[in-house]
Structures are given as C-alpha cells and as structure tokens.
C-alpha cells in the first residue's frame, strides 16, 4: 500500500468516526492537541509535494520519449554556433 492510499484510508476512517457538522481538523486539535494537527498538516504538504514531483517526472519522461525539449530546459548560450553542437 503506497503513502497516498494510506492517507485516503486514514481519512475515510476518520470521517466515518466523527460527526458531519464538525470540522475534522477542529476535532483532531481538540482530541489530540496542536502538535498532532501540525504533524498532520505537514504530512498533507509532503503528500502534495510528492504528487507534484511524480507529475513533473512523468512529464519529463514523456518529453524524452517524444524527443521534445521543454522551453525551460533550453539554455541561451553566448555563442550561437554551440547551440547545435554536442557540447
């Protein structure tokens, strides 16, 4: 089970455990304290960064397969003759 699935399962269990009208984060803070809430928020941020990185890698792999060089990887060189050389 990967990290994203683990978070999804955890959130599902939490949502069926706590009342609908109460914010999950408020309940988490009340029952387990500020430190737990901050750790949970940090895990959420890390998950988002991981998902974004996976998408970035997928994009670059697709560019490599299709022989496309994204514009942000094209560097402006001082000498135009070097543009098409192996260097």
Residue pairs with C-beta under 8 A, 6 or more apart in sequence:
1 9
3 47
3 50
4 47
4 50
4 51
7 43
7 44
7 47
11 24
14 24
14 28
15 24
18 24
18 27
19 27
25 37
25 40
28 36
28 37
28 40
29 36
29 37
59 70
60 70
63 69
63 70
77 83
